């Protein structure tokens, strides 16, 4: 009886049912799409950070940034008589391995202090460096007539009689502890050739090279590369474990060797920390901050907020505009359902008054209105799920590409300051990531739940209005 009456009333008010269900369906579809995109952006952020953060790494500890304008660029100093001379032309070449002058370093004893903190399961230190090679030719100008004595100035350019040709080549180097590869950047790479760094390589002049850099520079296992003027043997080639992320550096050296070649003391630039559990991350972060007040302690979510490029724009768009748009549309859809339900009840005064006159209780009248609204909510939820899944499928088929890059750590002119040689080496690595929008059963269940809740809210208001009707009002409307 109840079901038959419910079906007849909904069929008799198709326009209202379609409008209410369509409004709720649009809102639910938008909620599904926005939530799926949010999940996709979070995965993209994780991919962007994976190469520099490391699998299983929960926190990173870095030295404090230097004040703007402090520190000078890398200096290339040549003594008298340096270089090889031929036909009056002097060839100069020098390779320097340098730390980032805009970022302070940490004493290696910091690693022991961090390991002693409760909740820390593992930690490893790394030293981030840049190897820059300056090379060029200077012609013999001893016979050049000084300007003002009737001679034209020497021609410029690399091929001119008086010109000079200079090249500046650089690559990134990361000094790592070979015995602690399970935490940090090395945990996010896999071997594609040769072998990895072993514990007994602590003092050996060996390196593993990023596969992309190896292909570009035509480096293979067994070759030697020039790092700070020293010959270093390439023993392995590595690639990122993620197809959407690059590795943290072009070249990986044992930490002690990197410190020696860079001419720095027992220091590191970053400490990678793994907490005993996810619940302990916040407490460990606070404890490290108290122990090392001058250092910067970052969690993965902290680093995600510093990711730039179109990934940052996508994050801002979805979290701000997308979320608020979903809330507004959902609110409007529920209000629309409430207004249509109350309006429908007002037009059914004679019907409900007559039903109450023949013995229907207020509870049964309210149940009738609530049932109709609930069915409209379920229909809207089903429509919303179908439209939402279709929208997500379209996004995944289109597979839009977004770019990401770590936030700039250098000042004007690059890490070497204005005019320094480091300006050419301080280029920012950009990673292209394919954005996918995953959908989970939880998102669908939550969307249907919102639709049902919207129907129940509309039914509650409509039922309240219907319960206030009396048989006398029905008789007056008949008269």
C-alpha positions in Angstrom: 0.0 0.0 0.0 2.7 2.5 1.1 4.9 1.6 -1.9 2.1 1.8 -4.4 1.0 5.2 -3.1 4.7 6.4 -3.0 5.2 5.3 -6.6 2.0 6.9 -7.8 2.8 10.2 -6.2 6.4 10.3 -7.6 5.0 9.4 -11.1 2.4 12.1 -10.8 5.0 14.8 -10.0 7.7 13.9 -12.6 8.8 17.5 -13.1 9.5 18.0 -9.4 11.2 14.7 -9.1 13.4 15.3 -12.2 14.4 18.8 -11.0 15.3 17.7 -7.5 17.1 14.6 -8.6 19.0 16.5 -11.3 20.1 19.2 -8.8 21.4 16.7 -6.3 22.9 14.6 -9.1 25.0 17.6 -10.4 26.2 18.4 -6.9 27.1 14.7 -6.2 29.0 14.5 -9.5 31.0 17.6 -8.7 31.8 16.2 -5.3 33.1 12.9 -6.8 35.2 14.7 -9.5 36.7 17.2 -7.0 37.6 14.5 -4.5 39.1 12.3 -7.2 41.2 15.2 -8.5 42.3 16.0 -4.9 43.5 12.4 -4.5 45.2 12.6 -7.9 47.0 15.8 -6.9 48.1 14.3 -3.6 49.6 11.3 -5.5 51.3 13.8 -7.9 52.8 15.6 -5.0 54.1 12.4 -3.6 55.7 11.5 -7.0 57.3 14.9 -7.2 58.8 14.6 -3.8 59.7 10.9 -4.0 63.1 11.4 -5.7 64.3 14.0 -3.2 62.5 12.7 -0.2 63.1 8.9 -0.3 60.9 6.0 0.3 60.2 5.5 4.0 61.5 9.0 4.8 59.2 10.9 7.2 61.1 14.0 7.9 64.1 16.0 6.5 66.4 18.2 8.6 68.3 20.9 6.8 70.6 23.8 7.8 69.2 27.3 8.1 69.1 29.5 4.9 71.7 32.2 4.6 70.7 35.8 4.6 70.1 37.3 1.1 73.3 38.7 -0.4 75.6 36.8 2.0 78.3 34.6 0.5 80.1 35.0 -2.8 80.1 33.0 -5.9 82.5 30.1 -6.6 85.9 31.5 -7.3 88.2 30.0 -10.0 91.8 31.1 -9.2 94.6 30.3 -11.6 98.3 30.7 -10.5 100.8 32.3 -12.8 101.9 29.7 -15.4 98.8 27.6 -14.9 97.4 25.8 -17.9 98.9 24.5 -21.1 100.3 26.9 -23.8 100.6 26.3 -27.5 101.2 28.9 -30.2 100.8 31.6 -27.7 97.3 30.4 -26.6 96.9 29.3 -23.0 94.3 26.6 -22.2 92.9 26.8 -18.7 90.6 24.2 -16.9 89.5 23.9 -13.3 86.8 21.8 -11.6 85.3 22.8 -8.3 82.9 20.9 -6.0 80.9 23.3 -3.9 78.1 23.3 -1.4 75.1 25.6 -1.8 76.2 28.9 -0.3 72.6 29.9 0.4 72.0 26.9 2.6 73.9 26.3 5.8 75.3 22.9 6.6 74.9 20.7 9.7 77.7 19.1 11.7 77.7 15.3 11.2 77.2 14.9 15.0 73.7 16.1 14.3 72.9 12.7 13.0 73.8 11.1 16.4 71.6 13.7 18.2 68.6 12.8 16.0 69.1 9.1 16.3 69.0 9.5 20.1 65.5 11.1 20.0 62.6 8.9 21.1 60.5 7.8 18.1 63.3 7.9 15.5 63.7 4.5 13.8 66.5 5.4 11.4 68.3 8.4 9.9 71.0 9.1 7.3 72.9 12.2 6.3 73.7 13.5 2.8 75.7 16.4 1.4 74.3 18.2 -1.6 76.9 19.6 -3.9 77.4 21.0 -7.4 80.5 20.2 -9.5 81.4 23.1 -11.8 84.1 22.9 -14.5 85.5 26.1 -16.0 87.6 25.7 -19.1 88.7 28.1 -21.8 91.4 29.4 -24.0 93.2 32.8 -23.7 95.1 34.0 -26.8 98.5 35.5 -26.6 98.0 39.3 -26.3 101.6 40.2 -25.6 102.1 41.6 -29.1 98.7 43.4 -29.2 99.1 47.1 -29.7 97.5 49.1 -27.0 94.5 51.1 -28.0 95.3 54.7 -28.8 98.5 53.9 -30.7 96.9 53.8 -34.1 95.9 50.1 -34.1 92.4 48.7 -34.1 91.2 46.8 -31.1 91.4 43.0 -31.3 88.4 41.2 -32.8 86.1 39.6 -30.3 84.4 36.2 -30.2 85.7 32.8 -29.9 87.1 32.7 -33.4 88.4 36.2 -33.4 92.1 37.0 -33.4 91.9 38.4 -29.9 88.9 36.5 -28.6 88.6 34.0 -25.8 86.4 30.9 -25.6 85.2 29.8 -22.2 82.9 26.9 -21.2 81.1 26.3 -17.9 79.8 22.8 -17.3 78.1 21.6 -14.1 76.3 18.6 -12.6 74.7 17.9 -9.2 76.5 15.6 -6.7 75.0 14.0 -3.6 77.3 12.5 -1.0 75.5 9.7 0.8 76.3 7.1 3.5 76.6 3.8 1.6 75.8 1.9 4.8 72.4 3.7 5.3 70.8 3.5 1.9 67.4 2.4 3.3 66.4 5.9 4.2 66.8 8.9 1.9 67.2 9.4 -1.8 69.0 6.1 -2.5 66.0 4.3 -1.3 64.0 5.8 -4.2 66.4 4.5 -6.9 67.0 1.2 -8.6 70.1 -0.2 -10.4 69.9 -0.4 -14.1 73.6 -1.3 -14.6 76.7 -2.2 -12.6 76.4 -2.2 -8.8 75.4 0.2 -6.1 77.5 1.8 -3.4 78.5 -0.6 -0.7 79.6 -0.1 2.9 83.2 -0.8 2.1 83.2 2.1 -0.5 83.3 4.7 2.3 86.7 5.9 1.2 86.8 4.8 -2.4 86.7 7.1 -5.3 83.6 5.5 -6.9 80.2 6.8 -8.0 76.8 5.8 -9.3 75.3 8.0 -11.9 71.7 8.8 -12.8 70.6 7.0 -15.9 69.3 10.1 -17.7 72.5 12.0 -17.0 74.6 9.0 -18.0 72.9 8.9 -21.4 73.2 12.6 -21.9 76.9 12.7 -21.0 77.6 9.4 -22.6 78.9 7.8 -19.4 78.9 4.0 -18.9 79.9 1.7 -16.1 83.7 1.5 -15.9 84.3 5.0 -17.1 85.9 7.7 -15.0 84.5 11.2 -14.5 86.2 14.4 -13.3 84.9 15.5 -9.9 86.8 18.4 -8.4 89.8 17.5 -10.4 89.9 13.9 -9.3 89.2 10.8 -11.3 86.2 8.9 -10.0 85.2 5.5 -11.3 81.5 4.9 -12.3 80.5 1.6 -10.8 76.8 1.7 -11.4 73.9 3.5 -13.1 70.6 4.1 -11.3 67.1 5.3 -12.2 64.1 6.5 -10.1 61.7 3.8 -8.9 58.9 6.0 -10.2 58.5 6.5 -13.9 57.2 10.0 -13.2 60.0 11.3 -11.0 63.7 12.0 -11.5 66.5 11.0 -9.1 67.8 13.5 -6.5 71.2 14.1 -8.2 73.2 13.4 -11.3 76.1 11.7 -9.4 76.2 9.9 -6.0 79.4 9.6 -4.1 80.3 8.1 -0.7 79.7 10.9 1.9 83.3 10.9 3.1 84.7 11.2 -0.4 82.3 14.0 -1.2 83.4 15.9 1.9 87.0 15.4 1.0 86.7 16.6 -2.6 84.6 19.6 -1.6 87.2 20.6 1.0 84.6 20.8 3.8 84.7 19.4 7.3 82.6 16.7 8.7 79.3 18.2 7.7 76.0 17.3 5.9 73.4 19.4 4.3 70.4 17.1 4.9 69.4 14.5 7.4 66.7 12.1 6.4 64.6 10.7 9.3 62.3 7.7 9.5 59.9 7.6 12.5 58.9 4.5 14.3 55.3 4.9 13.2 53.1 7.4 11.4 51.6 8.5 14.7 55.0 9.5 16.0 55.9 11.8 13.1 54.5 15.0 14.6 56.1 14.3 18.0 59.5 13.5 16.4 59.3 16.7 14.3 58.7 18.8 17.4 61.5 17.1 19.4 64.0 17.6 16.6 62.9 21.3 16.4 63.6 21.7 20.1 66.9 19.9 19.8 68.1 21.8 16.7 66.4 25.2 16.9 68.5 26.7 14.0 67.7 23.8 11.6 64.7 23.5 9.4 62.6 20.3 10.1 60.1 19.5 7.3 57.6 16.7 6.9 56.4 15.5 3.5 53.3 17.8 3.7 55.5 20.7 4.5 57.6 20.0 1.4 54.5 19.5 -0.7 53.4 23.1 0.0 56.7 24.3 -1.5 56.3 22.4 -4.8 56.0 24.9 -7.6 55.0 24.7 -11.3 51.5 23.9 -12.6 51.2 21.2 -9.9 51.1 24.0 -7.3 48.4 25.8 -9.4 46.4 22.6 -9.7 46.6 22.1 -5.9 45.4 25.7 -5.3 42.6 25.4 -7.8 41.2 22.1 -6.5 41.6 22.8 -2.8 40.2 26.3 -2.9 37.9 26.8 -5.9 36.9 23.1 -6.3 36.1 22.5 -2.7 34.1 25.7 -2.2 32.3 25.2 -5.5 31.3 21.7 -4.4 30.0 23.1 -1.1 28.1 25.9 -2.8 26.5 23.6 -5.4 25.6 21.0 -2.8 24.0 23.6 -0.6 22.0 25.1 -3.4 20.9 21.6 -4.5 19.6 20.8 -0.9 17.9 24.2 -0.6 16.3 23.6 -4.0 15.0 20.2 -2.8 13.7 21.7 0.4 11.8 24.5 -1.4 10.3 22.2 -4.0 9.2 19.8 -1.3 7.6 22.5 0.8 6.0 24.0 -2.3 4.7 20.6 -3.2 3.3 20.0 0.3 1.5 23.4 0.1 -0.1 22.4 -3.2 -1.2 19.1 -1.6 -3.1 20.7 1.3 -6.4 19.1 0.2 -4.8 15.7 -0.2 -3.0 15.6 3.1 -6.0 17.1 5.0 -8.3 14.5 3.5 -5.9 11.7 4.4 -5.8 12.9 7.9 -9.5 13.2 8.0 -9.9 9.5 7.0 -7.5 8.4 9.8 -3.9 9.0 8.6 -1.7 9.9 11.6 0.9 12.8 11.5 3.6 10.1 11.6 2.2 8.4 8.5 1.9 11.7 6.6 5.5 12.7 7.5 6.7 9.2 6.5 5.0 9.7 3.1 6.7 13.0 2.4 10.0 11.8 3.7 9.8 8.6 1.6 9.2 10.6 -1.5 12.2 12.9 -0.7 14.4 9.9 0.1 13.6 8.3 -3.3 14.4 11.6 -5.0 17.7 11.7 -3.1 18.6 8.1 -4.1 17.8 8.8 -7.8 19.9 12.0 -7.6 22.7 10.0 -6.0 22.6 7.4 -8.7 22.6 10.0 -11.4 25.5 11.9 -9.7 27.6 8.7 -9.4 27.1 7.9 -13.1 27.9 11.5 -14.2 30.8 11.8 -11.7 32.4 8.5 -12.9 32.0 9.6 -16.5 33.8 12.9 -15.7 36.6 11.1 -13.9 36.9 8.6 -16.8 37.2 11.6 -19.2 40.0 13.1 -17.1 41.9 9.9 -16.9 41.6 9.3 -20.7 42.7 12.8 -21.4 45.7 12.3 -19.0 46.6 15.9 -18.5 50.3 16.6 -17.7 51.3 18.9 -15.0 54.8 20.1 -14.1 56.5 20.3 -10.7 59.7 21.8 -9.5 61.1 22.3 -6.0 60.8 25.8 -4.6 63.8 27.9 -5.5 66.5 27.9 -2.8 68.8 30.4 -4.4 69.0 34.1 -4.4 69.3 36.5 -7.3 71.8 35.3 -9.8 71.7 31.7 -8.7 73.5 30.1 -5.8 76.7 32.0 -6.5 75.0 35.4 -6.1 74.8 38.1 -8.7 77.3 37.5 -11.5 78.7 34.3 -10.0 79.5 31.3 -12.0 76.9 29.4 -9.9 74.2 31.3 -11.8 74.6 29.0 -14.7 74.5 25.9 -12.6 71.5 26.8 -10.5 68.9 25.7 -13.0 65.8 24.2 -11.6 64.8 20.7 -12.6 61.2 20.4 -13.7 59.3 17.0 -13.6 56.3 16.3 -15.8 53.7 14.2 -14.1 50.6 12.7 -15.6 47.6 13.6 -13.5 45.2 10.7 -12.8 42.0 10.9 -10.8 41.5 7.7 -8.7 38.0 6.9 -7.4 37.5 4.8 -4.3 34.5 3.1 -2.9 34.6 5.4 0.0 34.2 8.5 -2.3 31.2 6.9 -4.0 29.6 5.9 -0.6 30.2 9.4 0.8 28.6 10.9 -2.4 25.5 8.7 -2.1 25.3 9.4 1.6 25.3 13.2 0.8 22.5 12.7 -1.7 20.4 10.7 0.8 21.1 13.2 3.5 19.9 16.0 1.2 16.7 14.0 0.5 16.1 13.5 4.2 16.6 17.2 5.0 14.1 18.1 2.3 11.7 15.4 3.6 12.1 16.7 7.2 11.1 20.2 6.2 8.3 18.9 4.0 7.0 16.5 6.6 7.1 19.2 9.3 4.9 21.4 7.0 2.5 18.5 6.2 2.2 17.6 9.9 0.8 21.0 10.6 -2.1 20.6 8.2 -5.5 19.8 9.7 -8.7 18.3 8.2 -10.4 21.7 8.6 -7.9 23.2 6.1 -8.8 20.5 3.6 -12.5 21.2 4.0 -11.9 25.0 3.5 -9.8 24.3 0.4 -12.7 22.1 -1.0 -15.2 24.8 -0.3 
